[in-house]
Amino acid sequence: MTRTISIDIYDQVQTANYSSANQTALVLLIISFVVLSIVYGLNRRPWTVGPWR
């Protein structure tokens, strides 16, 4: 059986297990932030002096 994190959070809320749902959502938020930070960091162009190109 395959479960996604979002469905797991939904199931936890439906069973009134809010603390576990909050912890799972926080982990998902932290993972998303880290991945997006890495992607933006790799795509960032260094500052240049002079005319824009």
PQR file of N, CA, C, O and H, with PARSE charges and radii, in Angstrom:
ATOM      1  N   MET A   1       0.844  -1.179   0.000 -0.4000 1.5000
ATOM      2  CA  MET A   1       0.000   0.000   0.000 -0.0000 2.0000
ATOM      3  C   MET A   1       0.887   1.239   0.000  0.5500 1.7000
ATOM      4  O   MET A   1       1.793   1.360   0.825 -0.5500 1.4000
ATOM      5  N   THR A   2       0.631   2.131  -0.901 -0.4000 1.5000
ATOM      6  CA  THR A   2       1.392   3.373  -1.009 -0.0000 2.0000
ATOM      7  C   THR A   2       0.581   4.514  -0.396  0.5500 1.7000
ATOM      8  O   THR A   2      -0.605   4.678  -0.683 -0.5500 1.4000
ATOM      9  H   THR A   2      -0.105   2.032  -1.571  0.4000 1.0000
ATOM     10  N   ARG A   3       1.251   5.302   0.456 -0.4000 1.5000
ATOM     11  CA  ARG A   3       0.602   6.466   1.065 -0.0000 2.0000
ATOM     12  C   ARG A   3       1.479   7.676   0.855  0.5500 1.7000
ATOM     13  O   ARG A   3       2.701   7.602   0.985 -0.5500 1.4000
ATOM     14  H   ARG A   3       2.215   5.169   0.688  0.4000 1.0000
ATOM     15  N   THR A   4       0.867   8.768   0.537 -0.4000 1.5000
ATOM     16  CA  THR A   4       1.619  10.013   0.439 -0.0000 2.0000
ATOM     17  C   THR A   4       1.520  10.735   1.781  0.5500 1.7000
ATOM     18  O   THR A   4       0.659  10.436   2.608 -0.5500 1.4000
ATOM     19  H   THR A   4      -0.126   8.829   0.432  0.4000 1.0000
ATOM     20  N   ILE A   5       2.412  11.679   1.969 -0.4000 1.5000
ATOM     21  CA  ILE A   5       2.427  12.413   3.240 -0.0000 2.0000
ATOM     22  C   ILE A   5       1.152  13.228   3.412  0.5500 1.7000
ATOM     23  O   ILE A   5       0.617  13.313   4.517 -0.5500 1.4000
ATOM     24  H   ILE A   5       3.111  11.923   1.297  0.4000 1.0000
ATOM     25  N   SER A   6       0.662  13.827   2.333 -0.4000 1.5000
ATOM     26  CA  SER A   6      -0.544  14.641   2.448 -0.0000 2.0000
ATOM     27  C   SER A   6      -1.754  13.794   2.866  0.5500 1.7000
ATOM     28  O   SER A   6      -2.580  14.247   3.660 -0.5500 1.4000
ATOM     29  H   SER A   6       1.097  13.758   1.436  0.4000 1.0000
ATOM     30  N   ILE A   7      -1.861  12.586   2.343 -0.4000 1.5000
ATOM     31  CA  ILE A   7      -2.960  11.704   2.745 -0.0000 2.0000
ATOM     32  C   ILE A   7      -2.776  11.250   4.190  0.5500 1.7000
ATOM     33  O   ILE A   7      -3.753  11.101   4.924 -0.5500 1.4000
ATOM     34  H   ILE A   7      -1.190  12.219   1.698  0.4000 1.0000
ATOM     35  N   ASP A   8      -1.536  11.033   4.597 -0.4000 1.5000
ATOM     36  CA  ASP A   8      -1.273  10.673   5.992 -0.0000 2.0000
ATOM     37  C   ASP A   8      -1.701  11.800   6.929  0.5500 1.7000
ATOM     38  O   ASP A   8      -2.296  11.543   7.975 -0.5500 1.4000
ATOM     39  H   ASP A   8      -0.742  11.154   4.000  0.4000 1.0000
ATOM     40  N   ILE A   9      -1.405  13.031   6.566 -0.4000 1.5000
ATOM     41  CA  ILE A   9      -1.826  14.179   7.385 -0.0000 2.0000
ATOM     42  C   ILE A   9      -3.347  14.238   7.445  0.5500 1.7000
ATOM     43  O   ILE A   9      -3.920  14.457   8.513 -0.5500 1.4000
ATOM     44  H   ILE A   9      -0.921  13.240   5.717  0.4000 1.0000
ATOM     45  N   TYR A  10      -3.998  14.047   6.314 -0.4000 1.5000
ATOM     46  CA  TYR A  10      -5.465  14.062   6.275 -0.0000 2.0000
ATOM     47  C   TYR A  10      -6.043  12.981   7.185  0.5500 1.7000
ATOM     48  O   TYR A  10      -6.961  13.245   7.962 -0.5500 1.4000
ATOM     49  H   TYR A  10      -3.533  13.869   5.447  0.4000 1.0000
ATOM     50  N   ASP A  11      -5.508  11.769   7.089 -0.4000 1.5000
ATOM     51  CA  ASP A  11      -5.992  10.667   7.934 -0.0000 2.0000
ATOM     52  C   ASP A  11      -5.790  10.959   9.417  0.5500 1.7000
ATOM     53  O   ASP A  11      -6.644  10.633  10.242 -0.5500 1.4000
ATOM     54  H   ASP A  11      -4.762  11.555   6.458  0.4000 1.0000
ATOM     55  N   GLN A  12      -4.655  11.575   9.753 -0.4000 1.5000
ATOM     56  CA  GLN A  12      -4.391  11.909  11.156 -0.0000 2.0000
ATOM     57  C   GLN A  12      -5.375  12.954  11.666  0.5500 1.7000
ATOM     58  O   GLN A  12      -5.825  12.871  12.809 -0.5500 1.4000
ATOM     59  H   GLN A  12      -3.961  11.840   9.083  0.4000 1.0000
ATOM     60  N   VAL A  13      -5.711  13.925  10.844 -0.4000 1.5000
ATOM     61  CA  VAL A  13      -6.680  14.946  11.251 -0.0000 2.0000
ATOM     62  C   VAL A  13      -8.065  14.321  11.403  0.5500 1.7000
ATOM     63  O   VAL A  13      -8.798  14.660  12.332 -0.5500 1.4000
ATOM     64  H   VAL A  13      -5.345  13.992   9.916  0.4000 1.0000
ATOM     65  N   GLN A  14      -8.425  13.417  10.506 -0.4000 1.5000
ATOM     66  CA  GLN A  14      -9.736  12.772  10.589 -0.0000 2.0000
ATOM     67  C   GLN A  14      -9.889  11.930  11.850  0.5500 1.7000
ATOM     68  O   GLN A  14     -10.998  11.773  12.360 -0.5500 1.4000
ATOM     69  H   GLN A  14      -7.830  13.141   9.751  0.4000 1.0000
ATOM     70  N   THR A  15      -8.785  11.389  12.355 -0.4000 1.5000
ATOM     71  CA  THR A  15      -8.841  10.609  13.598 -0.0000 2.0000
ATOM     72  C   THR A  15      -8.569  11.471  14.826  0.5500 1.7000
ATOM     73  O   THR A  15      -8.390  10.948  15.926 -0.5500 1.4000
ATOM     74  H   THR A  15      -7.884  11.516  11.940  0.4000 1.0000
ATOM     75  N   ALA A  16      -8.538  12.784  14.645 -0.4000 1.5000
ATOM     76  CA  ALA A  16      -8.330  13.766  15.723 -0.0000 2.0000
ATOM     77  C   ALA A  16      -6.971  13.613  16.387  0.5500 1.7000
ATOM     78  O   ALA A  16      -6.821  13.894  17.576 -0.5500 1.4000
ATOM     79  H   ALA A  16      -8.684  13.210  13.752  0.4000 1.0000
ATOM     80  N   ASN A  17      -5.993  13.175  15.630 -0.4000 1.5000
ATOM     81  CA  ASN A  17      -4.621  13.064  16.128 -0.0000 2.0000
ATOM     82  C   ASN A  17      -3.844  14.304  15.646  0.5500 1.7000
ATOM     83  O   ASN A  17      -2.957  14.213  14.797 -0.5500 1.4000
ATOM     84  H   ASN A  17      -6.114  12.947  14.664  0.4000 1.0000
ATOM     85  N   TYR A  18      -4.205  15.452  16.213 -0.4000 1.5000
ATOM     86  CA  TYR A  18      -3.695  16.728  15.722 -0.0000 2.0000
ATOM     87  C   TYR A  18      -2.205  16.921  15.978  0.5500 1.7000
ATOM     88  O   TYR A  18      -1.518  17.522  15.152 -0.5500 1.4000
ATOM     89  H   TYR A  18      -4.925  15.525  16.903  0.4000 1.0000
ATOM     90  N   SER A  19      -1.698  16.435  17.080 -0.4000 1.5000
ATOM     91  CA  SER A  19      -0.276  16.642  17.372 -0.0000 2.0000
ATOM     92  C   SER A  19       0.592  15.898  16.359  0.5500 1.7000
ATOM     93  O   SER A  19       1.606  16.428  15.903 -0.5500 1.4000
ATOM     94  H   SER A  19      -2.256  15.947  17.751  0.4000 1.0000
ATOM     95  N   SER A  20       0.207  14.691  16.012 -0.4000 1.5000
ATOM     96  CA  SER A  20       0.959  13.934  15.017 -0.0000 2.0000
ATOM     97  C   SER A  20       0.831  14.570  13.634  0.5500 1.7000
ATOM     98  O   SER A  20       1.799  14.605  12.874 -0.5500 1.4000
ATOM     99  H   SER A  20      -0.616  14.261  16.383  0.4000 1.0000
ATOM    100  N   ALA A  21      -0.358  15.072  13.308 -0.4000 1.5000
ATOM    101  CA  ALA A  21      -0.559  15.744  12.026 -0.0000 2.0000
ATOM    102  C   ALA A  21       0.294  17.015  11.946  0.5500 1.7000
ATOM    103  O   ALA A  21       0.864  17.319  10.898 -0.5500 1.4000
ATOM    104  H   ALA A  21      -1.144  15.044  13.925  0.4000 1.0000
ATOM    105  N   ASN A  22       0.376  17.749  13.050 -0.4000 1.5000
ATOM    106  CA  ASN A  22       1.202  18.959  13.072 -0.0000 2.0000
ATOM    107  C   ASN A  22       2.681  18.628  12.905  0.5500 1.7000
ATOM    108  O   ASN A  22       3.394  19.326  12.185 -0.5500 1.4000
ATOM    109  H   ASN A  22      -0.088  17.502  13.901  0.4000 1.0000
ATOM    110  N   GLN A  23       3.140  17.582  13.558 -0.4000 1.5000
ATOM    111  CA  GLN A  23       4.543  17.183  13.432 -0.0000 2.0000
ATOM    112  C   GLN A  23       4.866  16.746  12.003  0.5500 1.7000
ATOM    113  O   GLN A  23       5.914  17.103  11.466 -0.5500 1.4000
ATOM    114  H   GLN A  23       2.561  17.015  14.144  0.4000 1.0000
ATOM    115  N   THR A  24       3.974  15.979  11.394 -0.4000 1.5000
ATOM    116  CA  THR A  24       4.188  15.535  10.021 -0.0000 2.0000
ATOM    117  C   THR A  24       4.197  16.722   9.064  0.5500 1.7000
ATOM    118  O   THR A  24       5.027  16.784   8.157 -0.5500 1.4000
ATOM    119  H   THR A  24       3.123  15.689  11.830  0.4000 1.0000
ATOM    120  N   ALA A  25       3.281  17.660   9.263 -0.4000 1.5000
ATOM    121  CA  ALA A  25       3.227  18.849   8.417 -0.0000 2.0000
ATOM    122  C   ALA A  25       4.491  19.699   8.587  0.5500 1.7000
ATOM    123  O   ALA A  25       4.999  20.261   7.617 -0.5500 1.4000
ATOM    124  H   ALA A  25       2.607  17.610  10.000  0.4000 1.0000
ATOM    125  N   LEU A  26       4.991  19.791   9.813 -0.4000 1.5000
ATOM    126  CA  LEU A  26       6.215  20.548  10.060 -0.0000 2.0000
ATOM    127  C   LEU A  26       7.409  19.910   9.360  0.5500 1.7000
ATOM    128  O   LEU A  26       8.235  20.615   8.780 -0.5500 1.4000
ATOM    129  H   LEU A  26       4.579  19.335  10.601  0.4000 1.0000
ATOM    130  N   VAL A  27       7.507  18.590   9.410 -0.4000 1.5000
ATOM    131  CA  VAL A  27       8.591  17.889   8.716 -0.0000 2.0000
ATOM    132  C   VAL A  27       8.489  18.134   7.214  0.5500 1.7000
ATOM    133  O   VAL A  27       9.500  18.382   6.557 -0.5500 1.4000
ATOM    134  H   VAL A  27       6.836  18.018   9.882  0.4000 1.0000
ATOM    135  N   LEU A  28       7.278  18.067   6.667 -0.4000 1.5000
ATOM    136  CA  LEU A  28       7.082  18.321   5.237 -0.0000 2.0000
ATOM    137  C   LEU A  28       7.471  19.756   4.879  0.5500 1.7000
ATOM    138  O   LEU A  28       8.076  19.989   3.833 -0.5500 1.4000
ATOM    139  H   LEU A  28       6.456  17.866   7.200  0.4000 1.0000
ATOM    140  N   LEU A  29       7.132  20.709   5.733 -0.4000 1.5000
ATOM    141  CA  LEU A  29       7.491  22.104   5.503 -0.0000 2.0000
ATOM    142  C   LEU A  29       9.000  22.302   5.522  0.5500 1.7000
ATOM    143  O   LEU A  29       9.537  23.014   4.674 -0.5500 1.4000
ATOM    144  H   LEU A  29       6.641  20.519   6.583  0.4000 1.0000
ATOM    145  N   ILE A  30       9.682  21.693   6.461 -0.4000 1.5000
ATOM    146  CA  ILE A  30      11.140  21.823   6.568 -0.0000 2.0000
ATOM    147  C   ILE A  30      11.825  21.197   5.362  0.5500 1.7000
ATOM    148  O   ILE A  30      12.758  21.780   4.810 -0.5500 1.4000
ATOM    149  H   ILE A  30       9.246  21.115   7.151  0.4000 1.0000
ATOM    150  N   ILE A  31      11.374  20.019   4.946 -0.4000 1.5000
ATOM    151  CA  ILE A  31      11.959  19.374   3.773 -0.0000 2.0000
ATOM    152  C   ILE A  31      11.753  20.237   2.537  0.5500 1.7000
ATOM    153  O   ILE A  31      12.675  20.399   1.738 -0.5500 1.4000
ATOM    154  H   ILE A  31      10.615  19.546   5.395  0.4000 1.0000
ATOM    155  N   SER A  32      10.558  20.791   2.369 -0.4000 1.5000
ATOM    156  CA  SER A  32      10.274  21.652   1.215 -0.0000 2.0000
ATOM    157  C   SER A  32      11.166  22.888   1.227  0.5500 1.7000
ATOM    158  O   SER A  32      11.698  23.280   0.188 -0.5500 1.4000
ATOM    159  H   SER A  32       9.809  20.659   3.019  0.4000 1.0000
ATOM    160  N   PHE A  33      11.332  23.503   2.395 -0.4000 1.5000
ATOM    161  CA  PHE A  33      12.160  24.698   2.502 -0.0000 2.0000
ATOM    162  C   PHE A  33      13.612  24.395   2.147  0.5500 1.7000
ATOM    163  O   PHE A  33      14.253  25.172   1.439 -0.5500 1.4000
ATOM    164  H   PHE A  33      10.900  23.184   3.239  0.4000 1.0000
ATOM    165  N   VAL A  34      14.129  23.279   2.630 -0.4000 1.5000
ATOM    166  CA  VAL A  34      15.520  22.902   2.356 -0.0000 2.0000
ATOM    167  C   VAL A  34      15.717  22.639   0.863  0.5500 1.7000
ATOM    168  O   VAL A  34      16.688  23.113   0.272 -0.5500 1.4000
ATOM    169  H   VAL A  34      13.608  22.649   3.205  0.4000 1.0000
ATOM    170  N   VAL A  35      14.807  21.892   0.257 -0.4000 1.5000
ATOM    171  CA  VAL A  35      14.933  21.583  -1.172 -0.0000 2.0000
ATOM    172  C   VAL A  35      14.843  22.854  -2.007  0.5500 1.7000
ATOM    173  O   VAL A  35      15.638  23.043  -2.927 -0.5500 1.4000
ATOM    174  H   VAL A  35      14.018  21.508   0.737  0.4000 1.0000
ATOM    175  N   LEU A  36      13.890  23.724  -1.700 -0.4000 1.5000
ATOM    176  CA  LEU A  36      13.773  24.979  -2.450 -0.0000 2.0000
ATOM    177  C   LEU A  36      14.989  25.871  -2.248  0.5500 1.7000
ATOM    178  O   LEU A  36      15.427  26.523  -3.196 -0.5500 1.4000
ATOM    179  H   LEU A  36      13.245  23.571  -0.951  0.4000 1.0000
ATOM    180  N   SER A  37      15.540  25.920  -1.060 -0.4000 1.5000
ATOM    181  CA  SER A  37      16.742  26.709  -0.808 -0.0000 2.0000
ATOM    182  C   SER A  37      17.918  26.205  -1.631  0.5500 1.7000
ATOM    183  O   SER A  37      18.688  26.999  -2.172 -0.5500 1.4000
ATOM    184  H   SER A  37      15.185  25.391  -0.290  0.4000 1.0000
ATOM    185  N   ILE A  38      18.056  24.894  -1.723 -0.4000 1.5000
ATOM    186  CA  ILE A  38      19.143  24.310  -2.521 -0.0000 2.0000
ATOM    187  C   ILE A  38      18.948  24.640  -3.992  0.5500 1.7000
ATOM    188  O   ILE A  38      19.901  25.033  -4.665 -0.5500 1.4000
ATOM    189  H   ILE A  38      17.430  24.249  -1.283  0.4000 1.0000
ATOM    190  N   VAL A  39      17.739  24.491  -4.500 -0.4000 1.5000
ATOM    191  CA  VAL A  39      17.471  24.767  -5.914 -0.0000 2.0000
ATOM    192  C   VAL A  39      17.731  26.241  -6.222  0.5500 1.7000
ATOM    193  O   VAL A  39      18.398  26.553  -7.209 -0.5500 1.4000
ATOM    194  H   VAL A  39      16.965  24.172  -3.953  0.4000 1.0000
ATOM    195  N   TYR A  40      17.219  27.145  -5.399 -0.4000 1.5000
ATOM    196  CA  TYR A  40      17.449  28.574  -5.637 -0.0000 2.0000
ATOM    197  C   TYR A  40      18.923  28.925  -5.494  0.5500 1.7000
ATOM    198  O   TYR A  40      19.428  29.774  -6.229 -0.5500 1.4000
ATOM    199  H   TYR A  40      16.677  26.892  -4.597  0.4000 1.0000
ATOM    200  N   GLY A  41      19.609  28.296  -4.576 -0.4000 1.5000
ATOM    201  CA  GLY A  41      21.040  28.554  -4.407 -0.0000 2.0000
ATOM    202  C   GLY A  41      21.845  28.108  -5.611  0.5500 1.7000
ATOM    203  O   GLY A  41      22.800  28.781  -5.998 -0.5500 1.4000
ATOM    204  H   GLY A  41      19.199  27.607  -3.978  0.4000 1.0000
ATOM    205  N   LEU A  42      21.481  26.993  -6.206 -0.4000 1.5000
ATOM    206  CA  LEU A  42      22.199  26.508  -7.388 -0.0000 2.0000
ATOM    207  C   LEU A  42      21.890  27.327  -8.633  0.5500 1.7000
ATOM    208  O   LEU A  42      22.729  27.433  -9.527 -0.5500 1.4000
ATOM    209  H   LEU A  42      20.705  26.446  -5.891  0.4000 1.0000
ATOM    210  N   ASN A  43      20.702  27.903  -8.700 -0.4000 1.5000
ATOM    211  CA  ASN A  43      20.309  28.690  -9.872 -0.0000 2.0000
ATOM    212  C   ASN A  43      20.661  30.161  -9.750  0.5500 1.7000
ATOM    213  O   ASN A  43      20.478  30.915 -10.705 -0.5500 1.4000
ATOM    214  H   ASN A  43      20.021  27.816  -7.974  0.4000 1.0000
ATOM    215  N   ARG A  44      21.153  30.580  -8.619 -0.4000 1.5000
ATOM    216  CA  ARG A  44      21.456  31.996  -8.387 -0.0000 2.0000
ATOM    217  C   ARG A  44      22.668  32.415  -9.193  0.5500 1.7000
ATOM    218  O   ARG A  44      23.682  31.717  -9.229 -0.5500 1.4000
ATOM    219  H   ARG A  44      21.302  29.967  -7.843  0.4000 1.0000
ATOM    220  N   ARG A  45      22.552  33.551  -9.832 -0.4000 1.5000
ATOM    221  CA  ARG A  45      23.670  34.099 -10.596 -0.0000 2.0000
ATOM    222  C   ARG A  45      24.479  35.026  -9.688  0.5500 1.7000
ATOM    223  O   ARG A  45      23.911  35.736  -8.858 -0.5500 1.4000
ATOM    224  H   ARG A  45      21.729  34.118  -9.803  0.4000 1.0000
ATOM    225  N   PRO A  46      25.794  35.017  -9.843 -0.5600 1.5000
ATOM    226  CA  PRO A  46      26.595  35.941  -9.020  0.2800 2.0000
ATOM    227  C   PRO A  46      26.347  37.383  -9.440  0.5500 1.7000
ATOM    228  O   PRO A  46      26.034  37.666 -10.597 -0.5500 1.4000
ATOM    229  N   TRP A  47      26.493  38.289  -8.473 -0.4000 1.5000
ATOM    230  CA  TRP A  47      26.301  39.707  -8.760 -0.0000 2.0000
ATOM    231  C   TRP A  47      27.394  40.185  -9.712  0.5500 1.7000
ATOM    232  O   TRP A  47      28.567  39.841  -9.560 -0.5500 1.4000
ATOM    233  H   TRP A  47      26.747  38.059  -7.534  0.4000 1.0000
ATOM    234  N   THR A  48      26.992  40.970 -10.679 -0.4000 1.5000
ATOM    235  CA  THR A  48      27.967  41.501 -11.628 -0.0000 2.0000
ATOM    236  C   THR A  48      27.990  43.020 -11.502  0.5500 1.7000
ATOM    237  O   THR A  48      26.993  43.649 -11.147 -0.5500 1.4000
ATOM    238  H   THR A  48      26.039  41.249 -10.803  0.4000 1.0000
ATOM    239  N   VAL A  49      29.150  43.591 -11.802 -0.4000 1.5000
ATOM    240  CA  VAL A  49      29.301  45.037 -11.786 -0.0000 2.0000
ATOM    241  C   VAL A  49      29.303  45.510 -13.232  0.5500 1.7000
ATOM    242  O   VAL A  49      30.020  44.966 -14.071 -0.5500 1.4000
ATOM    243  H   VAL A  49      29.960  43.080 -12.090  0.4000 1.0000
ATOM    244  N   GLY A  50      28.513  46.504 -13.511 -0.4000 1.5000
ATOM    245  CA  GLY A  50      28.463  47.016 -14.867 -0.0000 2.0000
ATOM    246  C   GLY A  50      27.095  46.826 -15.470  0.5500 1.7000
ATOM    247  O   GLY A  50      26.120  46.572 -14.762 -0.5500 1.4000
ATOM    248  H   GLY A  50      27.930  46.947 -12.830  0.4000 1.0000
ATOM    249  N   PRO A  51      27.025  46.951 -16.786 -0.5600 1.5000
ATOM    250  CA  PRO A  51      25.720  46.852 -17.444  0.2800 2.0000
ATOM    251  C   PRO A  51      25.125  45.448 -17.304  0.5500 1.7000
ATOM    252  O   PRO A  51      25.833  44.441 -17.265 -0.5500 1.4000
ATOM    253  N   TRP A  52      23.800  45.431 -17.230 -0.4000 1.5000
ATOM    254  CA  TRP A  52      23.088  44.149 -17.110 -0.0000 2.0000
ATOM    255  C   TRP A  52      23.176  43.402 -18.429  0.5500 1.7000
ATOM    256  O   TRP A  52      23.108  44.010 -19.498 -0.5500 1.4000
ATOM    257  H   TRP A  52      23.225  46.249 -17.262  0.4000 1.0000
ATOM    258  N   ARG A  53      23.320  42.136 -18.358 -0.4000 1.5000
ATOM    259  CA  ARG A  53      23.397  41.324 -19.588 -0.0000 2.0000
ATOM    260  C   ARG A  53      22.290  40.337 -19.651  0.5500 1.7000
ATOM    261  O   ARG A  53      22.198  39.573 -20.613 -0.5500 1.4000
ATOM    262  H   ARG A  53      23.375  41.643 -17.490  0.4000 1.0000
TER
END
